Amino acid sequence: AQTIHQWPVAEIKAVGSPLSLGCTIKGKSSPNLYWYWQATGGTLQQLFYSITVGQVESVVQLNLSASRPKDDQFILSTEKLLLSHSGFYLCAWSLWGSQNTLYFGAGTRLSVL
Amino acid sequence: AQSVTQPDARVTVSEGASLQLRCKYSYSGTPYLFWYVQYPRQGLQLLLKYYSGDPVVQGVNGFEAEFIKSNSSFHLRKASVHWSDSAVYFCAVSANYGSSGNKLIFGIGTLLSVKP
């Protein structure tokens, strides 16, 4: 069975500090991968997606970047955090022929102070 | 442009009562429609989805939704709610990036509170 693991579960970081969030999917070969961001009490906004290793497409510009170093791994990062980066970050995966269904991880809660 | 409207930010019902959470979408093509649930401090879990066929789709935990094309709606229903159904419910529509992945567009969510 497929599993999706996000790390860390939560982070408290200072403004201006770097950030790296990770996501690993096991049990699926060549999944499409996504990063979503959810402001506190808000809806979800897609940030990035990737259909293959080394290829990442940006959907919105939030001074964040993403990379896919391995087929099963998706990394979200920035060199300098802003207060506006606070929120809940969700990784998701989908497969071709799955009626566009996305499956989400448990998320990482980020507080920028 | 694709969009999803959930007109009710908050719904409160008594345990055992029936439930309807409203969702309307705007999409020029054939929509893929979803309902997800988010329990406190957790990720999203898929409740059900519609992409073709019978407009009434069954999901987990007794939830169902009906796709009404003429009304551009995809309302979520449950005959009898339980206190454990308290959560935020998101309606979403899928927009393809052509052959390169897909994008889920979410509504703002409806917070369901079930009174014991």
Interface residues (C-beta under 8 A of the other chain):
Chain A: Q6 N32 Y34 G42 T43 L44 Q46 Y49 S50 I51 E57 V59 L90 A92 S94 Q99 N100 T101 L102 Y103 F104 G105 A106 G107 R109
Chain B: Y32 F34 Y36 R41 Q42 G43 L44 Q45 L46 K49 Y51 F90 S94 N96 Y97 S100 G101 N102 K103 L104 F106 G107 I108 G109
